[in-house]
Amino acid sequence: MTDTTLKVLLVEDNDDHAELIRRTLGEEQRAAHIIHVSDGESALDYLHRRGAWIEPDQSPRPHLILLDLRLPRIDGHDVLKSIKQSADLRRIPVVILTTSSAERDVIRAYDAHANSYLVKPFGFEEFRDLMRDVGVYWLTHNTVAPA
């Protein structure tokens, strides 16, 4: 992994969704390195460099965070809140990627400064297409803030 490699932190507890995201972004965005954690506590440990992630070379700052809301241990809303309250992390774009289309979840996410809110489609093809679009926009067209 080089310094120009775009890093994505994927916070997703569904292994099937995580694999599809990993494959789709890997196919479309060859320069992307995906770090996957499956619960909110692990995401915050990674981002705040605690526990197994204490060494900076083991936990490089992501350029993008894909965050599910329904997570074990610490839910996605609390992870988002922690990210956006941290001076070291708040510039990292956070894309909510969830099955919930509930208005209260959308409002709560944007009130906590989510950068985008995407509802996972149920069909395989639609999900794959959405992830390709995410990769093109956030990893190709978007300009990331310096670390």
Number of C-alpha atoms within 10 A of each C-alpha: 9 7 7 8 13 21 20 23 23 24 27 27 19 13 11 10 15 18 13 15 23 19 16 21 24 16 13 16 16 11 17 21 19 21 17 19 19 18 24 26 19 22 25 20 16 23 22 19 18 13 10 11 18 14 12 12 8 11 18 18 21 21 23 20 24 23 29 29 25 19 19 14 11 16 16 25 21 16 22 25 17 16 25 19 12 11 8 13 16 16 17 20 22 22 21 26 22 19 14 17 12 9 9 9 15 18 13 13 23 14 10 17 17 23 14 14 21 18 16 20 14 9 9 12 10 12 18 19 14 18 21 19 15 18 22 15 12 17 21 15 9 11 10 16 9 7 11
